[in-house]
Each structure stands twice: as structure tokens, then as C-alpha cells.
Amino acid sequence: MAGKNRNAFQSRWLGGALQLCPPVIAGSAFFVDNTNGANTNSGTHWDNAFSTLNYAISKCTDDAGDVIYLAPWHAETIEDTGTASGTTTDECVVDKDGISIIGLGYGGNRPVFTLEGATDAAIVVLAAKQVHISNIEIVSNLANVAAGITLSATSDGSVIENCILRDGGAALE
């Protein structure tokens, strides 16, 4: 199917025959794929996905019910704990209320975020409420990681489900 006639929720990985995501009831849907995406894209379809979660978060609107879908096999390296979502590609800050971040895939093809480069690397939910994070894997490649996901004191109502947190090797935690 050609560009605008193709359903945004159809799988590029299975030839477009399977609908992978439920439709968004309220708000906008954004798509993230580090292999085929670019942060110069609109992010509104798999064919023009963003390349980083941090950038997709910056495009969301507080309390609009926005959903970000992460492609199977999506991978990012988080090197610093950030203070705001945006164009920075080595950090991830969830600073929008009421958004959902949903990883697609199962087992070895679920989205992976690797923490490395500094001891403070983490996915940070910074002063955002009602955030839903589902089906991602966070891998620590740090000798002394402080936290894989950090929730601030004002992150009331946030849910983290079906996520895997693991170390990247015997001397890493």
C-alpha cells in the first residue's frame, strides 16, 4: 500500500496484514523506530516514525491521551539522566502527563533501552502524572546503576507493567 492510504497501525514487519496496536481513543499516536525512523519525520505513521523515544515524548500534549508505540527491535542507549524531553538522543525524560509508552514485540524483539556511559543513566518520569509504560526492556551496562526507571514524587497514578530490568553482564548491575 502506498503512504497515505496505508493504515498507521498495520505492521511493516509482517507485510501490513496484521494490526498490531489498538486505535487511539483520544489524543495522538506517535511511532518510534530507531532503524527506519528519523526525528525530522512527523512520527504519525510507521513509514515516517521518529528515531528516539525522548523526541516523541516532546511532541506529546499533557493529558491528551497520547500514545507512543515503540517498534519491535527498537533499541536506544541512555547515557545521561536528563531534565526535559526534546532532541537530545542520549537521555530519556517523560515529562508529559497522561501519556502511554507501549513497546511492541515479545521476548528478544521487544524494545530495549541500554543504560551506559555514566552512573546516573536512567529513564526518568519527571513530574509527570498518569504515565503508562509497558513492554520494554531496560538493560544496565553500568557497574553501579542507581535506578533503571526513576519516578518523581509527583508521578502519581503512573503504571509500569510487563517490563524487564536486567544486567548486561556478570560485573554489571
N, C-alpha and C positions, 0 to 999 in steps of 0.2 A: 504494500500500500504506500502511496505517496504521502509525504509530510503532513499537511493539514487534515487530510481525510483519515488518517490513522488514529485510532483510539489511544490516548495518552497512557492508558493503563495496560495496554497489551504488551506482552513480553517480547523484547527484541532477542532474547536468548533462546526462545522456543519458537521462533518464526512468526510471532504475533498471534498464535492460535489460542493462547491461554490468557485469561485476565488474571493478573497477579494481585491486584490491590482493589479493595472496595472503593467505590466512589466517595469523594469527599462531600460530606453533607453541608458543611459550612466552611467558609474560608477558601484558601487556595491550596493546590497541590504543587509541590516542588520536587524535582527529581535530581539525584546526585549520583554520578558515576565517574570515578577518577580515570577510568580507561578511555571512555568516549566523550566525556564532558569537558567544558571549559567555563570558567567564571565570567566570560564575556557573553555566554549564552543567556537565554531567557529563563531556563530551568523549568519550563512549564510542560515538558514532554521528554520522554527518553531520548528522542532524536536531538534535543538541544539542552541536555542536562547540564547542571553545574558540576564542577570537579571537586569541590570541598563542602563539607557539612557546615563549616563556620560561615562561609559565604551565603549558603542557602538560609541559614538562620537569620542573617542580616536582612534578608528580603521578606521575612515573615512580619505579620502585623500582630501586635498584642491582642490577645483574647478574640481573635477572628476565627479560631478553629483550624488554622493552617496545619498541613501535614507535609512532612518531608519524607520521601521514600529513598532509601539507600539501595543501590543496585547489588545483586549478588556479586561476590568477589570484590566489592568496593574496598579499598584499603587506603588508610591515611596514617601518617606519622605525626604524633603530637609531641612537640619538643619543649613547649613552654606553657605555663598556666597564664591564660590571657585575662583581659579585663573587659573586652567587648567583642561581639561578633563583627565580622567585616571581611576585608580582603586578605587578612593575614592567614597564611596557609599552614603554619606550624603550631597553631593552637586551636582550641575549640571552646567557645563560650556560648552557653544557652542563656540568652538574656531577653527572651520574648515570652510573655505569659501565654499559657493556653495552647502551646504547640505540641504536636506529636512528631517523634522521630522514629521511623519504623524501618528496620533492616529487613530486606528480603533475602530468602535463601535459608538453608538448613545445613548444619554441620560445617564442613570445610568451605562452603561457599557463602556463608553469612558475612556481612561487612565486618572488617577488622580495623581497630584503631590501636596502633602500637605506640606506647609511651617510651620515649628515649630522648637523649640529649641533655637532660637536666633532671635533678631530683624532684622538681616541682611540677613535672608534666602531668596533666590530668584533664579530663573533660569536666568543665565547671558549669554548674547550673547556678548562675549568678543573679540573685534577687528575682528570679523568675518563678511564678506560681503556676500550678496546674500543668506541669510539663510531663509528657509521657514519652519514655524512651523504651523501645522494645527491640529484641532480637539482634543485638550487636555483640561483638566480642572485643574485649579490651585486653591487650597483652602488654605486660610490663617487661621492658628490656633495660630496666634500671636496677642497680644493686640495692637501692633503698627507696622504693617508691613510697610516698606519703599517702596517696589516695589515687584510685583509678577514676572515680567519679566523686566530685565534691558538690554537695548540696549546701546552699547558704541557709542561714537561719530563717529567711523569708521565702523559702521554696515550698511553702505549704501546698498540700494536695498533689505533689509530684509523685509519679509512679515509675519505677524502673523494674521491668519484668523480662523474663526469658533472656537475660544477658549472661554472658560467660566472662569471668575475670580470671586470667591465668598468668603465670610467669613465663618468660621466654627462654629460661634455661635453669640449670641447677644452681648457679650462683646469682640468679636474679629473682626478685620477688615483687 
